[in-house]
C-alpha cells in the first residue's frame, strides 16, 4: 500500500478529534476502537502490517504530552526524539512547546502517514523516521518515550538503550501507566495524571499514568 492509499485509509477510518488529556492537540483517532482494530487486521494481516497503534491516544503518550506542554522548558530549543511515536502526539506536543527539531520514529508505515497528517493538522513541523532507532546514538538532546514497556523483550532492549543514551548526556522521559514490564526500580516519577483512555482496549476507562525519569 502506497502513501496515498495509507492516507486515504486514515481519512476514511478516523476523525480529527481533540485528545482527552491534551485537548489543545487534535489527532486522527479511530471512530470505533474495536471496529478499526479488526478492520485493519482483516484487511492488512496478509501484508504483515502491525495493528493500528497510531489510531489511539494511549495513556503514556497522553501523560507525556501533557507534561511537556505544562513544562515547555523540558524541550524548548532542543533536538527531540519521540520514540515509538505512533500518532505523533508526543512529538507534536514537543514541537508546540518550542523544540528546535523533532524526530518522530516508528517502524509502522501507517504511523509515518498518520504523523504527517497529524502534524499538519496541528500546524507544526516534525520529521517522521520510519526505522528502528533502538541502539542508535543519534543527534538529539532528549528522548521522549510513551507506552513502550508492554512487551518483555522490547522493554529490556529499550531500557538498556535509554540508559546508554542518558549516560552520554541525553535527557530521557518515559510515559507509562505501570505496564507489566516497567522496571520501577530504575525509574523516578515526576508527575502523575488520571488519563482518559479507550476502555475497549484497556482494562479501565481512566488510567493512573506517570511521567518517569531514569533514576
Backbone as JSON, one array per atom type, in Angstrom:
{
  "sequence": "XXXXXXXXXXXXXXXXXXXXXXXXXXXXXXXXXXXXXXXXXXXXXXXXXXXXXXXXXXXXXXXXXXXXXXXXXXXXXXXXXXXXXXXXXXXXXXXXXXXXXXXXXXXXXXXXXXXXXXXXXXXXXXXXXXXXXXXXXXXXXXXXXXXXXXXXXXXXXXXXXXXXXXXXXXXXXXXXXXXXXXXXXXXXXXXXXXXXXXXXXXXXXXXXXXXXXXX",
  "N": [[0.85, -1.19, 0.0], [0.64, 2.17, -0.93], [1.75, 5.55, -0.09], [-0.34, 7.39, -0.62], [-2.58, 5.72, -0.56], [-2.47, 4.83, 2.08], [-2.92, 7.23, 3.46], [-5.49, 7.8, 2.56], [-6.89, 5.67, 3.69], [-6.57, 6.28, 6.42], [-7.92, 8.75, 6.55], [-10.49, 7.89, 5.95], [-11.17, 6.1, 8.01], [-10.88, 7.34, 10.45], [-11.38, 10.16, 12.69], [-10.78, 13.66, 13.06], [-9.93, 14.63, 16.1], [-9.97, 16.15, 19.39], [-7.5, 15.39, 21.83], [-8.19, 13.57, 24.75], [-6.81, 14.12, 27.31], [-5.12, 16.03, 26.5], [-6.29, 18.41, 25.19], [-5.65, 20.54, 23.52], [-4.31, 19.54, 21.41], [-5.01, 17.97, 18.33], [-5.86, 14.89, 16.85], [-5.92, 12.33, 14.29], [-8.1, 10.05, 15.09], [-9.46, 6.83, 15.94], [-12.83, 6.15, 15.03], [-14.44, 4.06, 16.01], [-13.09, 2.0, 18.25], [-12.64, -0.91, 18.46], [-13.76, -1.74, 16.07], [-12.12, -0.54, 14.08], [-9.68, -1.68, 14.76], [-10.14, -4.41, 14.22], [-10.83, -4.22, 11.53], [-8.5, -3.26, 10.36], [-6.76, -5.36, 10.96], [-8.04, -7.43, 9.56], [-8.01, -6.51, 6.88], [-5.34, -5.98, 6.37], [-3.69, -7.92, 7.4], [-2.65, -9.97, 5.81], [-0.65, -8.65, 4.54], [1.2, -8.4, 6.42], [1.3, -6.25, 8.18], [1.42, -4.23, 11.18], [-0.91, -3.92, 14.05], [-3.2, -1.08, 14.42], [-1.79, 0.96, 16.17], [-1.3, 3.62, 15.92], [-3.71, 4.94, 15.75], [-4.82, 5.63, 18.14], [-4.88, 7.41, 21.26], [-2.76, 6.66, 23.53], [-2.31, 5.94, 27.06], [0.27, 6.53, 28.25], [1.48, 8.19, 26.34], [-0.32, 10.34, 26.3], [-0.01, 11.34, 28.93], [2.71, 12.06, 28.88], [2.76, 13.98, 26.82], [1.08, 15.91, 27.99], [2.68, 16.64, 30.18], [4.93, 17.74, 28.89], [3.8, 19.96, 27.57], [2.94, 21.4, 29.77], [5.32, 21.89, 30.99], [7.24, 23.39, 29.27], [9.91, 24.13, 29.19], [11.32, 21.82, 29.34], [11.86, 20.85, 26.81], [12.32, 23.01, 25.19], [14.0, 24.62, 22.57], [15.55, 22.4, 22.0], [16.81, 19.39, 20.4], [14.75, 16.81, 19.68], [13.79, 13.43, 20.14], [10.99, 11.59, 19.49], [10.21, 8.61, 20.49], [8.98, 5.48, 19.23], [6.62, 6.57, 18.13], [3.95, 6.43, 17.13], [0.94, 7.92, 16.84], [2.14, 10.36, 16.77], [1.67, 12.14, 18.8], [3.24, 12.9, 21.12], [5.54, 13.98, 19.97], [4.39, 16.1, 18.53], [3.44, 17.64, 20.66], [5.92, 18.34, 21.76], [6.97, 19.91, 19.69], [5.12, 22.01, 19.72], [5.77, 23.02, 22.19], [8.14, 24.28, 21.75], [10.44, 22.93, 20.88], [13.49, 22.65, 19.05], [13.93, 20.9, 16.91], [12.19, 18.04, 15.85], [12.16, 14.6, 15.81], [10.12, 11.96, 14.84], [9.9, 8.75, 15.5], [9.04, 5.57, 14.25], [8.25, 2.18, 13.46], [6.17, 1.49, 11.85], [4.62, 1.88, 8.77], [2.1, 3.02, 8.41], [1.95, 4.61, 10.69], [3.85, 6.55, 10.04], [2.5, 7.92, 8.01], [0.23, 8.79, 9.44], [1.44, 10.44, 11.38], [2.45, 12.52, 9.78], [0.04, 13.61, 8.78], [-1.2, 14.34, 11.19], [0.61, 16.18, 12.29], [0.44, 18.25, 10.41], [-2.25, 18.96, 10.79], [-2.06, 20.17, 13.23], [-0.47, 22.31, 12.81], [2.32, 22.21, 13.03], [5.81, 21.35, 12.55], [7.32, 18.3, 12.12], [9.67, 15.59, 11.86], [9.08, 12.62, 10.39], [10.39, 9.37, 10.99], [11.01, 6.36, 9.69], [12.12, 3.87, 10.94], [13.78, 1.41, 13.03], [15.15, 2.74, 15.79], [16.42, 1.91, 18.03], [19.32, 1.52, 19.88], [20.78, 3.36, 18.49], [22.97, 6.16, 18.66], [22.0, 8.99, 18.43], [21.68, 12.32, 16.93], [20.43, 13.97, 19.02], [18.99, 15.75, 21.79], [17.19, 15.05, 23.7], [15.1, 12.3, 24.59], [11.86, 11.15, 24.24], [9.57, 8.86, 25.38], [6.74, 7.04, 25.1], [4.52, 4.6, 26.4], [5.99, 2.13, 25.98], [6.65, -0.16, 27.29], [5.36, -2.62, 27.28], [5.92, -5.17, 26.46], [8.01, -7.86, 27.16], [10.61, -8.5, 26.01], [11.04, -6.29, 24.3], [10.88, -4.18, 26.16], [13.18, -4.62, 27.76], [15.26, -4.24, 25.88], [14.78, -1.56, 25.15], [15.04, -0.11, 27.59], [17.74, -0.62, 28.23], [18.99, 0.68, 26.11], [18.06, 3.34, 26.49], [19.22, 3.9, 28.94], [21.91, 3.91, 28.19], [21.89, 6.08, 26.46], [21.2, 8.15, 28.23], [23.48, 8.12, 29.77], [25.31, 9.27, 28.1], [24.55, 11.86, 28.15], [22.02, 12.54, 27.21], [18.74, 13.65, 27.78], [16.09, 11.82, 29.21], [12.72, 10.9, 29.13], [9.9, 9.07, 30.18], [6.67, 7.91, 29.5], [4.23, 6.14, 31.17], [1.71, 3.86, 32.3], [2.3, 2.03, 34.25], [2.79, -0.55, 33.2], [3.21, -4.1, 32.56], [5.98, -4.73, 32.27], [7.51, -2.66, 33.27], [10.37, -1.37, 34.69], [10.35, -0.57, 37.73], [12.24, -0.08, 39.72], [14.21, 1.28, 38.47], [13.28, 3.74, 37.85], [12.02, 7.06, 38.42], [9.23, 8.87, 39.46], [7.92, 11.82, 37.99], [5.57, 13.2, 37.6], [2.06, 12.58, 37.97], [-0.95, 11.51, 36.49], [-4.53, 11.3, 35.96], [-5.69, 9.66, 33.37], [-7.9, 9.75, 30.66], [-8.86, 7.0, 28.64], [-9.29, 4.62, 25.9], [-11.63, 2.48, 26.77], [-12.27, -0.02, 25.71], [-9.92, -1.04, 24.81], [-8.21, -1.0, 26.92], [-7.87, -1.85, 30.45], [-9.54, -0.3, 31.86], [-11.42, 2.81, 31.87], [-10.14, 5.03, 32.67], [-6.8, 5.7, 33.31], [-4.34, 5.65, 35.75], [-1.5, 7.35, 35.35], [1.98, 7.89, 34.91], [4.71, 10.23, 34.42], [8.01, 9.48, 33.94], [11.46, 9.56, 34.99], [14.72, 8.24, 34.31], [16.34, 6.71, 37.0]],
  "CA": [[0.0, 0.0, 0.0], [1.49, 3.35, -1.03], [1.46, 6.64, 0.84], [-1.66, 7.94, -0.9], [-3.57, 4.75, -0.09], [-2.46, 4.86, 3.55], [-3.58, 8.47, 3.9], [-6.92, 7.66, 2.28], [-7.41, 4.76, 4.72], [-6.62, 7.03, 7.68], [-9.0, 9.74, 6.45], [-11.78, 7.18, 5.91], [-11.44, 5.32, 9.21], [-10.66, 8.12, 11.66], [-11.89, 11.54, 12.75], [-9.84, 14.59, 13.68], [-10.53, 14.87, 17.41], [-9.1, 16.58, 20.47], [-7.03, 14.31, 22.7], [-8.86, 13.8, 26.03], [-5.98, 14.73, 28.36], [-4.32, 17.08, 25.85], [-7.3, 18.88, 24.23], [-5.11, 21.51, 22.57], [-3.79, 18.77, 20.27], [-6.0, 17.15, 17.64], [-5.29, 13.75, 16.12], [-6.81, 11.43, 13.56], [-8.34, 8.95, 16.02], [-10.46, 5.86, 15.48], [-14.23, 6.36, 15.38], [-14.82, 2.91, 16.84], [-11.8, 1.37, 18.51], [-12.56, -2.32, 18.11], [-14.07, -1.89, 14.64], [-10.93, -0.22, 13.29], [-8.66, -2.69, 15.05], [-10.48, -5.62, 13.48], [-10.79, -3.92, 10.1], [-7.11, -3.18, 9.95], [-6.19, -6.71, 10.99], [-8.65, -8.23, 8.49], [-7.62, -6.04, 5.56], [-3.9, -5.83, 6.18], [-2.92, -9.01, 8.01], [-1.93, -10.72, 4.78], [0.51, -7.86, 4.16], [2.14, -8.43, 7.54], [1.4, -4.96, 8.85], [1.03, -4.3, 12.6], [-2.18, -3.3, 14.43], [-3.19, 0.39, 14.27], [-1.47, 1.69, 17.39], [-1.28, 5.04, 15.56], [-5.07, 5.5, 15.72], [-5.29, 5.79, 19.51], [-4.04, 8.2, 22.17], [-2.51, 5.77, 24.66], [-2.17, 6.65, 28.34], [1.61, 7.06, 28.46], [1.68, 9.31, 25.43], [-1.11, 11.49, 26.77], [0.63, 11.9, 30.12], [3.97, 12.68, 28.48], [2.43, 15.2, 26.08], [0.59, 16.89, 28.97], [3.82, 17.1, 30.96], [5.76, 18.58, 28.03], [3.12, 21.24, 27.35], [2.91, 22.12, 31.05], [6.72, 22.2, 31.34], [7.9, 23.54, 27.96], [11.37, 24.25, 29.34], [11.89, 20.48, 29.22], [12.29, 20.59, 25.43], [12.48, 24.25, 24.41], [15.3, 24.82, 21.93], [16.3, 21.16, 21.93], [16.55, 18.38, 19.36], [13.98, 15.81, 20.42], [13.34, 12.19, 19.51], [9.77, 10.95, 20.0], [10.45, 7.2, 20.18], [7.75, 4.71, 19.11], [5.76, 7.75, 18.11], [2.54, 6.11, 16.9], [0.18, 9.02, 16.24], [2.93, 11.58, 16.78], [1.17, 13.03, 19.85], [4.29, 13.45, 21.99], [6.37, 14.83, 19.14], [3.62, 17.32, 18.25], [3.49, 18.43, 21.89], [7.27, 18.9, 21.87], [7.08, 21.0, 18.71], [4.32, 23.13, 20.24], [6.45, 23.54, 23.37], [9.31, 25.04, 21.35], [11.62, 22.15, 20.49], [14.13, 23.16, 17.84], [13.72, 19.91, 15.86], [11.55, 16.86, 16.42], [12.09, 13.35, 15.04], [9.08, 11.03, 15.31], [10.36, 7.47, 14.98], [8.16, 4.42, 14.4], [8.54, 1.21, 12.41], [4.94, 1.24, 11.11], [4.43, 2.82, 7.67], [0.87, 3.77, 8.67], [2.28, 5.64, 11.67], [4.51, 7.63, 9.32], [1.46, 8.7, 7.34], [-0.58, 9.44, 10.46], [2.24, 11.5, 11.97], [2.47, 13.64, 8.84], [-1.29, 14.21, 8.77], [-1.47, 14.96, 12.49], [1.45, 17.37, 12.44], [-0.16, 19.28, 9.56], [-3.5, 19.4, 11.43], [-1.72, 20.98, 14.4], [0.34, 23.44, 12.39], [3.72, 22.1, 13.45], [6.68, 20.58, 11.66], [8.13, 17.23, 12.71], [10.28, 14.73, 10.83], [8.83, 11.2, 10.6], [11.53, 8.49, 10.7], [10.43, 5.02, 9.66], [13.07, 2.79, 11.19], [14.03, 1.07, 14.42], [16.29, 3.54, 16.21], [17.0, 1.36, 19.26], [20.75, 1.28, 19.75], [21.44, 4.49, 17.86], [23.4, 7.32, 19.43], [21.65, 9.99, 17.43], [21.94, 13.75, 17.13], [19.3, 14.51, 19.76], [19.27, 16.16, 23.17], [16.2, 14.45, 24.58], [14.27, 11.21, 24.08], [10.56, 11.02, 24.88], [9.11, 7.5, 25.05], [5.47, 6.73, 25.74], [3.88, 3.3, 26.18], [6.94, 1.24, 25.3], [7.08, -1.2, 28.23], [4.27, -3.6, 27.33], [6.4, -6.46, 26.0], [9.22, -8.09, 27.95], [11.84, -8.37, 25.23], [11.16, -4.9, 23.85], [11.16, -3.33, 27.32], [14.58, -4.79, 28.15], [16.08, -3.58, 24.86], [14.59, -0.11, 25.19], [15.61, 0.45, 28.81], [19.2, -0.66, 28.11], [19.37, 1.76, 25.18], [17.81, 4.63, 27.12], [20.26, 4.1, 29.97], [23.14, 4.28, 27.48], [21.71, 7.44, 25.96], [21.29, 9.07, 29.36], [24.88, 8.14, 30.2], [26.08, 10.19, 27.24], [24.05, 13.22, 28.35], [20.69, 12.75, 26.64], [17.64, 13.63, 28.73], [15.14, 10.75, 28.89], [11.45, 10.89, 29.85], [9.06, 7.93, 29.81], [5.28, 7.97, 29.94], [3.75, 4.77, 31.3], [0.74, 3.67, 33.39], [2.71, 0.92, 35.11], [2.54, -1.81, 32.49], [3.79, -5.3, 33.17], [7.44, -4.86, 32.23], [8.14, -1.41, 33.66], [11.33, -1.61, 35.78], [10.12, 0.53, 38.68], [13.44, 0.2, 40.5], [15.11, 2.11, 37.67], [12.55, 4.93, 37.44], [11.5, 8.0, 39.41], [8.07, 9.58, 38.92], [7.96, 13.28, 38.02], [4.19, 13.69, 37.66], [1.08, 11.52, 37.8], [-2.23, 12.02, 35.99], [-5.64, 10.4, 35.68], [-5.8, 9.85, 31.92], [-8.98, 9.03, 29.96], [-8.39, 6.13, 27.56], [-10.31, 3.81, 25.26], [-11.88, 1.35, 27.67], [-12.33, -1.28, 24.97], [-8.55, -1.51, 24.57], [-7.5, -1.02, 28.18], [-8.63, -2.53, 31.49], [-10.35, 0.71, 32.52], [-11.58, 3.99, 31.03], [-9.2, 6.03, 33.18], [-5.57, 5.05, 33.75], [-3.38, 6.43, 36.52], [-0.31, 7.28, 34.49], [3.05, 8.79, 35.36], [5.88, 10.55, 33.62], [9.15, 8.97, 34.71], [12.83, 9.74, 34.54], [15.59, 7.16, 34.75], [16.99, 7.03, 38.27]],
  "C": [[0.89, 1.24, 0.0], [1.01, 4.45, -0.1], [0.05, 7.2, 0.62], [-2.76, 7.02, -0.38], [-3.63, 4.73, 1.43], [-3.18, 6.1, 4.08], [-5.09, 8.4, 3.66], [-7.57, 6.75, 3.32], [-7.57, 5.5, 6.05], [-7.78, 8.03, 7.66], [-10.38, 9.07, 6.54], [-12.15, 6.58, 7.26], [-11.26, 6.08, 10.52], [-11.37, 9.47, 11.58], [-10.85, 12.4, 13.45], [-10.46, 15.09, 14.98], [-9.49, 15.41, 18.4], [-8.72, 15.39, 21.34], [-7.57, 14.55, 24.11], [-8.04, 14.54, 27.08], [-5.11, 15.86, 27.82], [-5.21, 17.73, 24.8], [-6.79, 19.91, 23.23], [-4.47, 20.85, 21.36], [-4.91, 17.94, 19.67], [-5.28, 16.07, 16.83], [-6.36, 13.05, 15.31], [-6.96, 10.17, 14.41], [-9.48, 8.07, 15.51], [-11.85, 6.26, 15.95], [-14.66, 5.29, 16.39], [-13.58, 2.05, 17.03], [-11.72, -0.06, 18.01], [-12.82, -2.52, 16.63], [-12.85, -1.61, 13.78], [-9.85, -1.26, 13.51], [-8.9, -3.95, 14.22], [-10.38, -5.39, 11.98], [-9.36, -3.9, 9.6], [-6.48, -4.57, 9.93], [-6.72, -7.54, 9.83], [-8.1, -7.83, 7.13], [-6.12, -6.13, 5.3], [-3.05, -6.97, 6.73], [-2.08, -9.76, 6.98], [-0.7, -9.97, 4.29], [1.54, -7.8, 5.27], [2.31, -7.11, 8.26], [0.87, -5.04, 10.28], [-0.33, -3.67, 12.86], [-2.06, -1.78, 14.45], [-2.96, 1.14, 15.58], [-1.53, 3.21, 17.16], [-2.64, 5.71, 15.66], [-5.64, 5.76, 17.11], [-4.32, 6.64, 20.31], [-3.87, 7.39, 23.45], [-2.13, 6.57, 25.9], [-0.8, 7.29, 28.52], [1.91, 8.26, 27.59], [0.91, 10.54, 25.85], [-0.46, 12.15, 27.98], [1.91, 12.64, 29.75], [3.74, 13.98, 27.71], [1.94, 16.3, 27.02], [1.75, 17.49, 29.76], [4.67, 18.07, 30.14], [5.11, 19.94, 27.81], [3.04, 22.06, 28.63], [4.3, 22.55, 31.52], [7.54, 22.37, 30.06], [9.42, 23.69, 28.04], [12.07, 22.9, 29.21], [12.47, 20.24, 27.84], [12.6, 21.85, 24.64], [13.9, 24.4, 23.88], [16.11, 23.57, 21.73], [15.93, 20.32, 20.7], [15.97, 17.16, 20.06], [13.67, 14.61, 19.54], [12.08, 11.7, 20.23], [9.86, 9.49, 19.56], [9.15, 6.4, 20.22], [6.57, 5.65, 19.07], [4.28, 7.46, 17.91], [1.82, 7.21, 16.16], [1.01, 10.29, 16.08], [2.56, 12.55, 17.89], [2.29, 13.69, 20.63], [5.21, 14.38, 21.19], [5.69, 16.15, 18.79], [3.62, 18.22, 19.48], [4.85, 19.09, 22.06], [7.47, 20.06, 20.91], [6.31, 22.23, 19.19], [5.01, 23.8, 21.43], [7.75, 24.26, 23.03], [10.56, 24.25, 21.06], [12.18, 22.66, 19.17], [13.88, 22.23, 16.65], [13.18, 18.65, 16.5], [11.57, 15.72, 15.41], [11.02, 12.48, 15.66], [9.37, 9.67, 14.69], [9.34, 6.37, 15.27], [8.45, 3.47, 13.24], [7.33, 0.91, 11.53], [4.76, 2.3, 10.02], [3.15, 3.64, 7.85], [1.12, 4.87, 9.69], [2.96, 6.82, 10.99], [3.48, 8.53, 8.63], [0.61, 9.46, 8.34], [0.16, 10.61, 11.1], [2.25, 12.74, 11.07], [1.13, 14.37, 8.82], [-1.58, 14.95, 10.08], [-0.64, 16.21, 12.72], [0.87, 18.53, 11.63], [-1.42, 19.84, 10.21], [-3.24, 20.31, 12.62], [-0.79, 22.14, 14.08], [1.77, 23.42, 12.87], [4.49, 21.26, 12.44], [7.44, 19.56, 12.49], [8.68, 16.39, 11.55], [9.98, 13.26, 11.14], [10.04, 10.36, 10.17], [11.04, 7.05, 10.8], [11.44, 3.9, 9.81], [13.19, 2.53, 12.69], [15.29, 1.8, 14.86], [16.93, 3.01, 17.49], [18.47, 1.03, 19.02], [21.5, 2.44, 19.11], [21.85, 5.54, 18.9], [23.23, 8.52, 18.51], [21.96, 11.41, 17.84], [20.71, 14.38, 17.78], [19.71, 14.81, 21.2], [18.35, 15.48, 24.16], [15.45, 13.35, 23.86], [13.0, 11.14, 24.91], [9.96, 9.7, 24.43], [7.83, 7.19, 25.82], [5.0, 5.33, 25.39], [4.8, 2.31, 25.46], [7.36, 0.05, 26.17], [6.04, -2.3, 28.38], [4.7, -5.01, 26.94], [7.79, -6.69, 26.6], [10.51, -7.87, 27.16], [12.09, -6.95, 24.78], [11.53, -3.99, 25.02], [12.63, -3.41, 27.73], [15.51, -4.08, 27.17], [16.0, -2.07, 24.99], [15.24, 0.5, 26.42], [17.14, 0.45, 28.75], [19.7, 0.46, 27.21], [19.19, 3.13, 25.81], [18.82, 4.92, 28.21], [21.57, 4.52, 29.31], [23.06, 5.71, 26.95], [21.81, 8.46, 27.1], [22.75, 9.2, 29.83], [25.73, 9.06, 29.34], [25.47, 11.6, 27.23], [22.7, 13.53, 27.77], [19.65, 12.69, 27.75], [16.61, 12.6, 28.29], [13.9, 10.89, 29.76], [10.59, 9.77, 29.29], [7.65, 8.16, 30.33], [4.72, 6.56, 29.99], [2.79, 4.64, 32.48], [1.08, 2.51, 34.32], [2.43, -0.42, 34.47], [3.46, -2.91, 33.01], [5.31, -5.28, 33.27], [8.16, -3.55, 32.52], [9.08, -1.66, 34.83], [11.29, -0.48, 36.8], [11.38, 0.91, 39.47], [14.42, 1.11, 39.76], [14.5, 3.48, 37.35], [12.11, 5.76, 38.64], [10.38, 8.8, 38.79], [8.24, 11.09, 39.07], [6.56, 13.88, 38.16], [3.27, 12.51, 37.41], [-0.28, 12.13, 37.44], [-3.27, 10.9, 35.95], [-6.02, 10.61, 34.22], [-6.97, 9.07, 31.34], [-8.42, 8.24, 28.78], [-9.57, 5.39, 26.95], [-10.51, 2.54, 26.08], [-11.88, 0.01, 26.98], [-10.95, -1.87, 24.74], [-7.72, -1.59, 25.84], [-8.36, -1.76, 29.22], [-9.51, -1.56, 32.28], [-10.49, 1.9, 31.58], [-10.74, 5.16, 31.5], [-7.99, 5.29, 33.73], [-4.71, 6.04, 34.54], [-2.01, 6.26, 35.86], [0.72, 8.31, 34.92], [4.05, 9.1, 34.24], [7.08, 10.24, 34.5], [10.46, 9.45, 34.12], [13.64, 8.53, 35.02], [16.32, 7.59, 36.02], [18.5, 7.11, 38.12]]
}
